[in-house]
Amino acid sequence: MRSLSRFSQLCLAAALPLAVQAELPAERIEPSINAELAAHTQHFAQTLYKVADNVYSAVGWQLGNVVMIEAPEGLIIVDTGESVSESRRIMAEFRKITDKPVKAVVYTHFHPDHINGVKAFVSEEQVKSGEVAIYAHESLLDNVVAQGALVGPILSVRSGYSFGAGLPASDQQHMNAGIGPLAKADASTFIAPTVTFGDKLDTRIAGLDVQFLHVPSEAPDEIILYLPLNRVLISAEVVQGPTLPNIHTLRGTKFRDPVLWVDSLDRMRAYQAEHMVPLHGRPVSGEKEVEEVLRMTRDGIAYIHDQTVRWMNKGLTPDELVEKVQLPPHLAGYTPYLREYYGTVKHSVRQIYTGYLGWFEGDPVDLDPLPPAEKAKRLMALMGGRDKLLMAAGEAYLKGDNQWAAELASYAIRVDADDPLARQIKARAFRKLGYASMNINWRNWYLMSAMELEGQFDEDKARQMAQAMRSAFLSADMLKNFPPRVFLHNWVTRIDPQKSADVNLTLGFRFPDIDEEWALEIRRGVVQLHEGIPEGTSLRLTLDKAYLDTVMSGENGLLKGALLGDVKVDGNLLDIKTFLGSFDFEDAPIALTVR
């Protein structure tokens, strides 16, 4: 990273007090990578590892590993990667080892990098015929639905920032994703599970004894496999890979309970496995080595949790906790499994506090604070106005105090989102913070936010990135597996209270091909989903689930179907138009930094 020349510093120092300058002096901040993070990339060299006699782990082709178990009567594929094209390359490598047919697929949990590549290994026809079974936890499909349909729009944008989806090649060179190589963008595929279970399942697949265990941890539906024949533990993402686990993910997730996570690790330790095959990173062999990784990982998570709770109970707030709770040297230095390439202690601590106590920290001043823009306006006035504020921000930047520079510039941006000088100071500060960061999530957020501040994301680019990420969470293949209630329940959070302020209507939906009936009732800004159509409902739409699939994918619409005869309409068309017009289905570009 090239530092500021003395000449540039003088130019900037001279420019800032005038405050009429719209831009900072030219400065080239060369892309760079934290040295330890760059070295971490070596963990994901493309390698097909053989474990024991019949287990193979494909590491380095994509973010998530794909594991093949060679059973006497066929193959068991554990997780399918995020990319069909890369998974096909993996399958070609497997075919150099064996030509046995695939008999089963296992989804260890619902995240896209573990399920989206399924059609590289099996077809829908094979699953429907019973030739191939797909194993998963009983809650997996509900989690896929919630991830893709309920919070898909915001999750897609935030995931794009977490994974650096919009970064140029110069910022991606020699990089990794903390838990694997950089994720591969590809059309996602999905086939619903055919065999599900709750806590555990001991079974025989293709002539091989397999023990499944539910181990909630980085996902609520996480499952692991144990092969008693050769003492192989396929640990899914309970050991998240060669990194400190992401007890909280910045893209957004429900509370990941560290207590459950630690308990799951202890249940895995009880197997006393000879080999461990994680779904990120390299396999581990040797009973002592496996136990050490499991024990140290659980101790790292337990320490963060226990010390956070200890100091919470002394009254510390999140901003105070992140300075107090730090891993001791024997844990912080346990390379690579507790190094902060993916998770960090600081953002884990904040999640633990919020998970137990919520957002309120105890000072009533936070109960009804001033709106951010108004607060920024008043603070800026106290600081002597915009010019003095930005002069202080620029001085902090020149001194290398990038966090303070960014914080100060943020006040000016909240007052005027288009303030060019404030945006430049904050963007440059973020670039320097990003290039210095060892954590890939922090790095990517800093750099993506810098691009937003620099105006490199117009509405078209932002929309394209969001759509590309959205396809990983909600594809046509996924939609075909969703029941009608999923599509209709999504309407509940789409109601526009202004448009529906005086609306009291119920619309029934009948799906004769699957013999289901549902109804949506609008009651002046609130929507209720009913199973079955309430008696007396005069407005009804009748359509096949197959046509609904095309509506969910955006290929068709309900009104279009009514005009073409694919949707049968009962009731007053004007009332139906009023009903359908009461919802907000627009997904506008979302600004995360400039706001």
PyMOL commands that set and color helices and strands:
alter all, ss='L'
color gray80, all
select helices_A, chain A and resi 6-18+35-44+84-95+112-115+118-120+124-128+140-150+152-162+169-172+258-269+287-312+318-324+329-332+345-357+364-366+372-382+386-398+402-415+420-436+440-453+459-473+476-481+484-492+545-552+558-564+573-580
alter helices_A, ss='H'
color red, helices_A
select strands_A, chain A and resi 47-51+55-59+66-71+74-78+102-106+133-137+195-197+200-205+208-214+223-227+232-236+275-278+284-285+504-511+516-523+527-531+539-542+568-570
alter strands_A, ss='S'
color yellow, strands_A
deselect
rebuild
show_as cartoon
